[in-house]
Amino acid sequence: MVKAAAEAGTTDIVATPHANLQYKFQPELIAERIAELELAAGESPRIHRGCDFHLAFDNIQDAVAHPEKYSINHKNYLLVEFSDLTIFPTTTSIFDQLLSVGLIPVITHPERNLLLQMRLPQLQGWVEMGCLIQVTGQSLLGRFGNRAKAFSDVLMKHGLVHFVASDAHDEVHRPPSLMEAREYVADKYGAAVAQRLLVDNPRCTLTGDPLPVVPEVVAAPKKWYQFWG
């Protein structure tokens, strides 16, 4: 997968094992695995540490106490994955806690979450308070179904997408290449947007710098209905 990513033009990968109630997050073990990958695949692409952070109580308390433990490349961007079963009513307060210690929550693949698909105004509110949103490249291409594709484009049109990622899991069904996704974004939204979402903004997560350009959020309608009819 690392070699396939390099062949597709990827220069950097953030490895994101889950950090949840089922999988204990072990930074030392992750460092060992990354070293093994680099030894097997070479120095390109570069592999950085991160995780898919779940909003469990113990996770939240630990992240507030140790902000760099779970963040991308030990900086200040934190990938947050929501449950498919529930959205906590205290989520806004949780994000406030994370932001207060310098962590910037990056909400991952909301377009693939049926609950978040029906919460566009809430997503907009989280972005306005300082959170960011990442969509999966294959969602934009329709490979996670029509709903995921449609909501990806809704998020794009409302200025709510800050990153496009591979969320790669294997070589066949969820491969690491982002080439097609970049071409799609460039064709539909412009080359500058593609450059921002797939190159410039991801680079900031590695350095800890603020995003160079943050698009203006286009307000969602007061009455938000399922857009797929």
Secondary structure, 3 states (H helix, E strand, C coil): CHHHHHHCCCCEEEECCEECCCCCCCHHHHHHHHHHHHHHHCCCCEEEECCEEECCHHHHHHHHHCCCCCCHHHCCEEEEECCCCCCCCCHHHHHHHHHHCCCEEEEECHHHCHHHHCCHHHHHHHHHCCCEEEEEHHHHCCCCCHHHHHHHHHHHHCCCCCEEECCCCCCCCCCCCCHHHHHHHHHHHCHHHHHHHHHHHHHHHHHCCCCCCCCCCCCCCCCCCCCCC
